[in-house]
């Protein structure tokens, strides 16, 4: 009989028996003398083994949506955090080492490969169980295969190409030279993950039940497959990587890890993969329907301006009967349970990890009124990305980047709106709510997602869970002027740009971190939006736009063939639902007709729609846009100005405490020295050093 602790599936965890013993131990579940037969013939133990495979996906280091307290991949050019120990400056300046900032470099690698090992052992041994039905075993294997693919995906997006471990695992009793392994190419990794997910999809159910909502369905496997193939088709991995990056990404025997040749078919495969998800017919965008009356926390619908295409039609053809603001806000703030959300394709559940979404929200909550940390904020670039409510650009959009390379057709130099809303003008600006007095007019008449996401100066926070005995007030305006409770002062807790974040905030949310750090007792639980249908639709439109010819691509299961070409009608089928739900007018025909212009609009749509979901950091790299986007200076309000200097406060200035830089080593996360020492064929990422 084979002992369960002799199989190892993580290349990065091998060197000697002593060095890897802690990774081989299974005593969190079993006595180490237990055999594989003992484990996998026992249904309870087998279920617990599979449950442990999920565990790694919920750890802090492997999360997508996270606060500043864990790996800050959720912070790119769109959002930032204030910090008492200068971590943000080190993050944005690339002043971290091969350890990461706090050792995350090693932890991500270790945890992902431990998850791969756990799934591989399950897949190899579960068939010996005679208690489960064959159908049950097939479904469980689908879950394990999905999880293994997900862990590989996390490694691929973080480190670039990694070693693909054989399905049989690695026997650590072999000589070191026999088990050391070089990195596979990006294309090999993407193809492997894609194939694994297609296999998983064959046996996973179309839907999961209420009690198993955080387990993958067929759609989850296919949607993750579409995401992986989209990244593989994007410039960084598809023959258009910067020369210095491509040259440095090689194995020790000279094998290039990033493709040197552009292949349009990869875009067609990504589009077909997204179409596979669409064709399931299982998903649709979540919408909240229009209501006639409301209050400060749940305002009555603010109807978007008239539009010739969408104003007079009901959802999904138009927005006449829906509330675009609440449709977007409720997706993230805990209002909609996962099992009632038709848009949610895969979730890790509520508030995964010890430092997940609710901890992020604690850092977004205002300091005095919301009793949070008031340290996560938004950049002016992100503010400017949101449209006006008629679909036009905000006057002065990205004017601070005028003439800068990479910003062509993405700015205008019209003067920004000035002046402040008076009591007499409130009826003209219903989107600001009943407490809109004193708000700068550049924040008025913006699209609904703006109000669901942005804590602009003077915005209303609800705090409906406030307790009067603690002198806590409901529905208060939050200002970021110097000297205000949430503005600049000689403490850590202030937003450096004078712009906060409301996404994920529920009207009931309030904290009390002065008493209990990261207090979440009066906060609505949030559901992790790991993969949602809006992303699939945008992936579909993006991939179609990059095509110049027609391609015949088999569906995921080979039952039909997709004819994939750049069709304006199909591109609209991808991007229009997202914009209709947001209450926004369609693009002009010339945008759809021009590949470059549509690409600009598509990237902006992702920047807005998917804000703070852990995707933009990786989007900027796959597009090869990171050098221009992340090195651009960060701008915001003049947070050093007082309320008496309101006009000066709203003058856009560079934010000196928020540095911006992009260097070679910031394309991929560093591989820890321990992993490089354990595997002699493993090569370091560009710009990072090797152990002596």
N, C-alpha and C positions, 0 to 999 in steps of 0.2 A: 504494500500500500504506500502511496506517495504522501509525504507530509506536505501540508499546505504552505509551509514557510520556505519551500525550496524553489519556488518559481518567482522570478522577478521580471517585471515588464518595463522597467524604467532605466534606460541607458544612463541617464545622469546620476543614478544612485548606486553605481557599481564600482568597486575597487577590490575590497577584501571582505571576508566574512565579517570581521569585526567592524569595519567601516560602515557596512550597510545593515547591521543587525537591527537597528531601531526601525528601519523601513520594512523589515521582513516580519517583525512581530505582529501577530494577530491577537494578542491577549486582550485587546479591547473587546473582543467578542468571544474568543474560545481559549481554552487551555492550549498552550503551544504544542502539546503532544497530540492534539486532535488531527486526524487525517482528512484528506479531501473527501474520502468516502463517507466519513462520519459527518462532515459538514453538509455536503450536497445531497445526501440521501435523506437528511432531516429537513423537512419543509420549513420549519421555523427558522433554523439556522440559515438556510438558503435565502429566505426572505430578508433576514437581517443582513446578510452579506450584500444583497442588492441594495438595501437601504443605505448601507455604508458607502456604496458607490455614489449615491446622491450627495453624501455629506460634503465632499470636497467642493462641489459646485456652489454650496452655500457659505463657504469660508470667505472671510473679509477680502483676502487678496484676489479672489477669482470673481468678484462681483463686477457688474457693469456700472450700475448706478450707486455711487458711494460718496461719502463726505470726504473732507480733507484728512480724516483720521486714518484712512487706508490708502492704497495706491491711487494716486490722483489722476488716473487716466480720464476722469470725467471733466477735467479742466484743460481746455485747449486755448483757443483765442476768443472764446465766447463767455467764459465764466472764470472767476478767480476766487481765492479765499484769503482773508486776512489771517495772520498767524502770529502767535506769540514767540515762536522760535525760528522764524525766518525760513520755514520750509518752502513756502511758495517761491521766494526769490531763488533758492537753490534749485527748485524744480524747473522754473522757467529759464534760468541761466544755464541749465545743464550742469550745475555744480553738485552732482551726486556721483557716487563711485560705482564700481562693479557690484557693490552690495545693494544698490538702489539708494533710497533715502533712509529707510529704517530696516534694511534687510529684505525688502520685498523681492528683489531680483532672485534670490535663492528660493524664497517661499513659493512664488508663482510656479517656478520650474518643478520644485519638489511636489507640491500639491497636485498639479496637473498630471504628472507622471504617476503619482500614487493612485489617482483616480483611474488612469489608464490601466495600471496593474490590477486594481480591484475589479474592473470590468472584464479584463482579459481572463482572469482566473475564473470568474463566473461563467463566461462564455465557453470556456474549455471544459467545465465540469458539470454544469447544471443538467446535462442530458442523462446523467446517471440516476437522477431522481425519478422514482417510480410512483410518487404520490400525486404530483401535479399532472394534469392532462397535457397532451402534446400541444394543444392550443395555448394553454397557460404558459408552458415553457417557451413556446415561440414568441409570445408577447413579452415575456420577461427578457428574453435574449434581445428583442428589439429595443427595449429600454436600455440594456447594458451597452448595446452597439451604439445607440444614440449618445449615451453619456461618454463613451470612449471617443467618439468623433468630436463631441463638444470640447473635451479636454485638449484634444489635438488642435482644435480650432483656436482655443485660447492661447496655446503655445505659438501657433503660426502667426496670429495677428500681433503678438507681443514681441517675440524674438525673431520672427521670420522663419525660414525653413528649419526643421528640427529632425532628429533621427526618428524614423518610423520603425517601431519595434515589431518583430514577428508575432503573429497571433499566438504562437505556442509559448510565448514568454521567453525568458532567458534564464538558463540554469547557472546560478552564481558559482557552482562548484567547478565550472570550466576555467581554463586559464584566462587571464585578463585579456591577452591579445586576441582570444577567440570571440570575445563578446563586445569589445570596443567597436564603435560604429560611427561612421561619418554622418553628417547631416544630409538628408535627402533634399532634392530641389523643391522650390516652391510649387512647381507644377506637379511633381510627384506627390507632395503632401496634399494639395488641393484635390487631385484625382482620387487619392486614397480616401480622404474624408468624404468626398462626394459619393463614392461607391459604397462606403459604410452606411451613409445615411439613406441611400436608395434601398439597401438591404433591410435596414431598420424599418423603413416605411412600409415594406411588404407585409410586415406582421404586426405593426402597431395599429391600435384601433383608430377609427376616424375621429372619435371623440372620447375624452376622459370624463368620468363621473365627478360629482361634487366632491367626494372624498379623495379623489386622486387627481385633482385639477392641476397639480404641479408636476405631474408625470407627462412625458411626451406623447403626443398623438402622431398620426401619420403626417398631418400638416406641419407639426413642429419639425419633424425630420426633413421634410421637403423645403420648408422655409429656411432652415439653417443651411441646407445644401445650396439654395439660391444665394444666400449671403456669401458663402465660401467661394462660389463660382464667380460672383460679381467682383470680389477682391482679386481673384486670379486673373480676371479680364482687365482690371484697371492698370493704368500706366506703370506703377511701381513693379508689378509682377509680369507685365506683358510687353516687354521689349522697349519700354520708355523710361526706365529708371535712370536717374542722373548717373553720369559716367563714373563718378567716384564711388557711388554706392554699389553699382553693378560690379566694378572692378574689385572691390573689397569682399564681396560676398562669394567666396570660392572655398572649396574644400582644400585639404592639404595636398591632394593629388591634382588640383587644378580644375576641378569640375565647377562650373558656374551654377550658383544657386538661384539666380534670377534670370528669367529668359532674356536672351539677347535679341530675339526676333519677335516682332509684333504679329499677332494672330487674331484677326477679326472674328474668327469662329468662336473664340472664347467669350466674346460678348453675346453671340447668338446662343451659346450654351447657357449663359447666365439668364438671358431673357426667357429661354425655354423653361429653365428651372423655376423662375418666378411664375410663368404661365401654368406650370404644373400645380402650383399652390392655388392660383386663381380658379383653375378648372375643377378643383375639388368641390367648389360651391359651398364650403363650410364657413366662410368668414365674410364679414362685412364691417364697415366702419361703424363705431358706436356713435349714436346721436342722442341728444336730449331734445325733447320737443318743446315748441314755443309755449309760453304761458303768458297770460294777460296781465297779471299783477305780480308784484314782488317786493323785496325790501333790499336793504344795503348788502346783506349777505347773499341773498338769492334774487338778484335783480330780474325784473321782467325783461323779456327779450328785447335787445337793441337790434332793430332790423337793419341789415346792411343797405347801402344805397342801391338805387335801381340799376339793374344790369339787364341787358337785352337777352342774355342767355339763361340766367339762373333765377332771377327774382320772382318770376310768376309760376314756378313749378315746385311741386312738393319733392321732398327727399325720396329717392336719390338723384333725381334729375335737377333739383334746385334746392334752395334753402328757405322757401316760403314758409314751411311749417316747422322748422327746427330752430334751436337756439345755439348758434355757433359757439358762443362763449362757454356755456355750460357743457356743450358736447366735448369740448377740448379739456376744460378744467376737471370735469368729473372722471376722465380717463385715468388720472394720476393721483388724485387726492384721497382715494379710499372710498369714494361714494359708490362705485360700482364693484361688486364682488367679482372675483375672477371667473366664477362659473356663469355669471350673467353678462359677461363682456364678450360680444361676438367678434371683437377686434383682436383680442388677446390670443395669440397662437401658442406661445410658450411663456411660462412664468416660473420663477424659482419659489414663488409663494409670497407670503407676507413678511416684509422686513427681514430678508435673509441675512444671516451673519450678525455678529454683534455690533457692527458699525455700518449698517445698511441705510435704507432710504430714510427711515425716521430719524436717524442720527444726522443725516444730511439736512433734514427739515429743521432739527434743533439748531443747526448752525445758520439757517436762513431766518429764523424767527427774530424779530426785533428784540433788542436787549431789555428795555424797561417794560414795555407794554406786553410783549410776548414772552418775556423771561427766557429768551434764547441767547445764542452767542453772537448773532448779528455779524457774521464774518464771511458769509458767502455772498458774492456779488456778481454783477453782469457788466460786460464791457460795452463801450459805446458802439463798437462794431456790431455787436449782437442787437442792441437797441435799434440801430439803423437798418438792420436786415428786415425787420417787420414792416409790412406795407401800411399805407394809409387804408382807411376802410373802403375806399373805392378802387383799391388795387394799384394805385400809383405809388411811386417812391416818396418817402419823406423828403421834403426840401432839405438840401444840405447832406443827403445820404453819403456817407463815407467821404465827405469833402476833405477830411484830414489826410486822406490817402491820394488825393488828386495828383495824377502824374506818376504815381508809384507803380513800378512794374508788377503786373499781376492783377491790377485793379481797373484795367481798361473796361469800359462800358459798365462799371459797377459803382459809379459815383456821380453826383451832380453838385454843382457849386451854387445852386440857388440859396438864398439866405434862409436860415432856419426860422421857424415861427418864434415870435417873441410875445411877451405879455403874459398876464396871468388871469385865470378865470375868476370872474366876480360872481357874487350871489345872483345878480340879475341875469347872468349869462348861463346859469346852470342848465336851464331847459334846452339850451342850444347844444349842450354836450352831455347827453344822458348817459353815455358810456362811462363817464367819470363817477356816476352815482351821486347821491344827495350830499356827499361830503367832498365835492370837487373844488371848492373855493381855494384859490391860491395855487392851483396846479398850473405849471407852465404849459402854454398852448402847443408846444411841440409834442406833448403827450396826449393831445386830444385828437379825436377822429382817427384813431389807429385801428388796425384789424383786431378781431376778437381774441386771437391767440396772444396778442400783446398784453391784454388786460388779464389773461389767465396765467401769464408767465412772469410779468415784470412788476417789481415794486419800484415804480418811479417815484420821484420826490413828491409827496403829498397824496400818495395812493392810500386807499382805505384797507385796513386789516380788520378782520371781524372778531376773532377771539370769543366766540359764542360760549366757550367752556369757562370763561372767566368767572371768578367767584367774587361777589360784591364784598364779602367779609375780608377779602385780601386786597380791597381797593382796586380790583381788576375791572376794566371797562370794556364794553363791547363796541365794535365799530368805531375805530379811531384812525385818524390820519397819521401817517408816519412820514416825518420829514428827516432829511439827512443833512440839514444845514449844520455848519460848525456851531457847537454849543448846544444843539438839540440832543436829546437822550440817545439817539442813534447816529448822530453825526460825529465828526472828528473831535477827538479829545485825547488826552494823554493816557489812553488805555489801548488794549488790543482790539476792543470790540466796536469796530466801525467799518463801513463799506468804503473802500478806497476810491471808488468812482462815484459815490453818491447814488448808486443804483443797486437795489436789492433784487431778490428772486422770489417769485410766488409759485412757480410750478411745484406741484406736489403738496401745496398748502391747502388744507381743508378749513372751512370757516370755523370749525370747532377746535382747531389746533392751538394749543398754548403749552408752555413748558414751565419749568422752575429750576433751571440749572444752578442757580445760586444755592439751592438747598441740596439737590441731588444732580450730580453731573449727568448730562445726556438724559434728563428726565423726560419720559415719554408717556407718563401715566394718563395725561389728558389729551392724547393725540390719537387720531384715527389711523389705524393700520393701513399701510400702503401695499399695493401689489406690484411686485417687480415686473416691469414691462420688457422682458428679455427680448421677445420677438412679437411685433404686432403687425397687423395687416397693412397699415399705412406704409410701413417700411417696404413690404413686398411690392405694393403698387408703385412706389417710387423707384425701387430697384428695376422693375419691369420697364418703366418709362426711360430710365437712364440707359439701360442696356440697349434698347431699341434705337435710341438716338445715335449710338456710336456705329451703327451698321451702314454700309454702302451697298451691299449686295444682299441677295436672298440665300437663306441656308435652311436645309432640311435637318432638323434635330429630333432624334427619337425622344419620346416622353420618358419620364423616370422609370416606368415599368415596361417600356417597349411596346405598349399596346396601340400607340398611334405615333404619327410624325407631325411635329410642329413645323410649319413653314414660317420662318422668322425673317422679317425684313423691317426696314425703317418705315413704318406706317404711321402717319399722323393720327389716324383714327385710333390705333392701338396705343400710341403715346398719350393721347387724351384719355383713353380708358384707364391709364395708370395714374396720371397726375390730376385730372379733373376732380375725381371724388374727394381727394384730399383738400383741394381748394374750395370746393362747394361746401364741404363740412365746415371749413373755416370762414365761410361767408365772403369769399373773394371772387372777383371777376376773372374771367378766362384771359389767357394771354392773347395778344394780337396774332393774326395769322402769320405775320413775318417772323415771329419767334419760333413757331412750330416748323417753319420752312427752313430755318437756318440752324444747322447743327451746332455751331459755336454759341449762338445766342440761347438756344434751348439748354445747352450744357450749363451756362451761367445761371439760368433760372432754376434748373433742377438742383444745382448745388445749393442755391439760396433756399429753395423749398426744404431741402433736408436740414439745413442749418436752423430753420425756424421750427419745422414740425417735430424734429427729433432732438431739440435742444435738451441738454441735461440728461440724456439717456445713454451716455457712455459710448457714443458712436462717432462724434465729430473728430476726436483725436485720431482715430484710425482712418476715417474718411480722408482727412487732410493728407495723410501719408500715402494711402493707396492712389489718390489722385496726383501725387507728387506736387501738391500745392503747399505743403508744410513750410518750405523755405520762405515763400513770400508771405504766407498768412501768419505764421507764428513768430516771424521776426519783425513784423510790423509793430510799431509802438502801440501801446495800449492807451486808449483815451477814455475820458469820462467827464463828469461834471467837475467843476473846481470845488472840491470837497472842503477846502480850507476857508471858503466864504461863508459868512453868517447870513441869517435871514434878512438882515438889513441890507445885505449885498446880493439880493436874490438874482438880479440880472447877471452879476458876475459868477454866481454859483452855476448858472445854466449856460455859461460860456464853455464850449468844449475845449479841454486842455489835455495835454499828455499827462498821464498819471505816473509820477516819478518813482513811486514805491512799488510799481508793478513792472518789472523788467521784461524785455522780450528779446529773444535770440533764437537762432536755429543753427546747429552745427551738425557735422557728419554723424556724430555719435547719437544724435537724437532721432534718427530714423527708426532704430530698433532698440529694445531694452537690452542691457548688458547681460551676458551669460556669466554667472558667478564663477569665481576662480575654482571653487571646490568641484564644480561640474567639469571644468576643463582639465583639472588634474585627474579626475576619475576616468575620463574617456580621452585617450590620447589622440583620437581622430577628430574630436570635436573642435571646431574653429570659432573664434570670437567674432562678434559683430563689428561692423565698421566703426572706427573711432575709439574703440575700447581697448584696453591693454590685456595682455596675457600674464598669467602668474610666472614668477621667476623660476 
